[in-house]
Amino acid sequence: MFLATAAPQGGGLMQFFIMFVPLLLIMYFMMIRPQQKKMKQHQAMTAGLEKGDEVMTTGGIVGRIAKIHDQFIVLTISEGVEIKFQKSSIAQTLPKGTIKDIEA
C-alpha cells in the first residue's frame, strides 16, 4: 500500500503579494484616479461660478445665476422664479445665450 503524501504548496505570502499588488494598481488607475480627477474638475468649475452664468443642475434644470452665497446658489429659471440650490448640484456651465436658444 502506498500512501502518497502531497508536497505542501509553498510560496503562500509571496504569491499573494505578487497577485494582489498588480490588482491594487489596476484598481487605482482604472477607478480611483479618474474619479479624483473628475472631482477636482467639478470643484474648480463650482469655484469659478459667477453671477449671470448660465448653468444646468444635476436634475436638468437650466437657469441663470442670480446670487451666490457660500454653499448655495440662487438660480433664475424664469422671469420672477428663483430657486436655491447647493453649489455641488450644479452639473455644468452652459455657453452664453443657451437659455435664449432653448426658449425660442
N, C-alpha and C positions, 0 to 999 in steps of 0.2 A: 504494500500500500504506500502510495506516495502522497505526502501532504505538501502540496506546493504552497509555499507562503509567498505572497506577492511582496515585492520590494516596496517600501513606503514611497509615495510620491513626494519628492523633496522640492525645495525651492520656494516653498509657501509664501513667505513675506516678500521676497524679491520679485517673484512672478506677479504678485498682487500689485506692487508698485509699478511694474513695467506695464501692466494693463490699465491701471487706474489713472496714472498721471496723463497719458495722452487723452483719455476720456475727459478729464477735467479741462485740459487745454482746448479741446474741441468745443465743449460747452461754453467756455469763456468767449472764444472768438465767434461762435455762431449765435449765441443768445445774449449773454450778459453785456458784452462790449457794444453791440449795436443799440441795445436798449438804453444804455447810459448816454450814448451819443445823441440819440433821439430826444432824451430828456433834457440834455444841455441845450439843444437847439430850441426846444419849446420854451425853456426858461429865458433864453435870450430874446425870443420873439415876444414873450409877455412883458419882459422888462423894457422893451423898446416901443410899447404901445403909447400912442399919443391921442389927445382929443381930436376928433374929426376922422380918425382912421376907420375904414370900413372893414368889418370882421365877420367871421362866421363862428358860431358856438359849436360845441360838440353835439348838440341837439339839432343842428342845422338851421338855427335862427340867424338871419342876416340883419345886421344893423350898423349904425354909425355910433362911435363912442362919444357920449355927451359929457361924462365926468369920469375921473379916475380917482379912486381912493386907494388906501394901502393895499388891500387884498380884493377889493371889489371894483367893478366897472359898471357904469350905467350906460345901457345901450338905448338909442332911439331907434325903434323898429318901424315906426310910422309917425306921422305928424301928431304930436301930443301924447304919444305912447312910449313910455320909458320902462325898462326892465333892468333890475340889478342882477349881475352875475359875478361869480368868483372869477378872478383873473385866470385861474387854471382851467376854466371851462371854455376858454377861447381856443378854438382849434386852428384857425389860420387867419391871416390878414388877407384882404382882397385888394385888387388894384382899384385905384380911384375911378369912380364912375360906374362901378359894378351894380350898385343899387339902382341907379337910373336905367341901366340896361335891362335889369330884371323887371322893373315896373312898366317899361314900355311895351 
